[in-house]
Amino acid sequence: MTLLAPVTDGARRQLAHALRSRVAGSDARVKAERIWGAEGPRWFTPEDPIWRVHADAAMFPGGIRALLLQSLHPLAMAGVAGHSGYKGDPWGRLQRTSEFLATTTFGTIDHAQEQIARVRSIHDRVRGKAADGRPYSAGDPHLLKWVHVTEADSFLTAFQRYAVQPLTADEADRYVEQGGIVASALGVVDPPTTVTGLRECIGSYRPELESTAAAREAARFLLVHPPLPLAARPGYAALAAGAVSMLPRWARMPLRLPWLPVTERFVGGPIGGIATGAVRWAMSDATDERRRAALQRGDSSGV
């Protein structure tokens, strides 16, 4: 075991570096120092459900699931296709999203509010018309709520399936409530505060969802043609399999994704769990270090 330790540690560091460079960018260390090292009050603490969920590797399959669900709203998808550059610069979009989530969850209140103001200013400029001629705006509270509830539901669903210690029912409600704090600051009106409310809100959007060419193209991009080197594709495919296995049945047909409950139960879901566990193992040192730093700072200012 001792002889293998350097090899194991080296493999973990290599995988962690590859993940950080993809998800956070080449300046990941600088961003991390600003988010985790800054002194000042924070909205959330290491003991809060939102901290536990957003710090876990289950965010990887959860994020893929969220993007698949979000694409089903034609106006939200039109905004993504027309302005986000998700094909030309997919990693840049992912890095901006991950920085927003990390800053608003783990960073100081000042830094979180700076991020929110930046994103709101971008939303103000994202306007256009969907393929059917309907206008859209990224700052529309109705579309913002769709993006928020699909993310919250996906992150929570993935955590409950793949986390070492899932949230209790009360903690899950608290997670939804805490996510609503950031969503409200971003412009969402009356975000849900319980898991039941979250699921009901998603259900209320179903009459607006459509199987558009843009949504199906986005699904193919995410699941079949990800912009990754060949060596990284098996691991990503395993995470994607886990994401698809968590999709509700009603979301499958519009995206041309098969419903294979037996295969997903015994193959897709477990493979996703193995891949998520590998990511958790790779990032474990950084996660432990940041938690210790937060505890040493005495972060206890949660809302």
QUIKAHU-V232491 format. One record per pair of residues at least 24 apart in sequence whose ideal C-beta (glycine too) atoms are under 7 Angstrom apart, sorted by the first residue. I is the first residue (numbers start at 1). J is the second residue. Records with the same first field share a line. If there is no record, write none. Layout:
I: J / J
This chain:
12: 281 / 282
15: 282
16: 282 / 283 / 286
19: 279 / 282 / 283
22: 91
23: 94 / 95 / 98
24: 95 / 98 / 99
25: 95
31: 99
34: 111
35: 102 / 103 / 106 / 107 / 111
36: 106 / 290 / 293
38: 107 / 108 / 111
39: 297
40: 108 / 109 / 110
41: 108 / 109 / 301
42: 107 / 108 / 109 / 299 / 301
43: 109 / 112 / 181 / 302 / 303
44: 105 / 178 / 302
45: 299 / 300 / 302
46: 291 / 294 / 295 / 299
48: 178 / 302
49: 167 / 171 / 174 / 175 / 178
50: 105 / 175 / 178 / 179
51: 105 / 106
53: 155 / 156 / 159 / 175
54: 101 / 105
55: 287
56: 159 / 163 / 280
57: 276 / 279 / 280 / 283
58: 158 / 159 / 162 / 163 / 276
59: 155 / 158
60: 239 / 276 / 279
61: 158 / 239 / 242 / 243 / 272 / 276
62: 154 / 155 / 157 / 158 / 159
64: 222 / 239 / 240 / 243
65: 154 / 157 / 158 / 243 / 246 / 247
66: 150 / 151 / 154
67: 222
68: 219 / 222 / 243 / 247 / 251 / 255
69: 150 / 154 / 251
70: 146 / 147 / 150
71: 215 / 218 / 219
72: 209 / 210 / 215 / 251 / 254
73: 146 / 205 / 208 / 209
74: 130 / 210 / 212
75: 130 / 134 / 136 / 143
76: 143 / 146 / 147
77: 212 / 214 / 215 / 218
78: 128 / 130 / 131 / 136 / 214
79: 126 / 128 / 136 / 138
81: 214
82: 128
83: 126
87: 221
90: 227
104: 182
116: 185 / 186
119: 186
120: 186 / 187
139: 187
141: 187 / 188 / 189
144: 186 / 187 / 188
145: 188 / 191
146: 205
148: 183 / 188 / 191
149: 192 / 198 / 201 / 202
150: 202
152: 176 / 179 / 198
153: 198 / 202
157: 246
158: 246
161: 246
162: 273 / 276
181: 303
206: 250
209: 254
210: 254
211: 254
215: 254 / 255
216: 255 / 256
219: 255 / 257
235: 275 / 278
238: 271 / 272 / 274 / 275
239: 272 / 275 / 276
241: 268 / 271 / 272
242: 268 / 269 / 271 / 272 / 273 / 275 / 276
243: 272
244: 268
245: 269 / 272
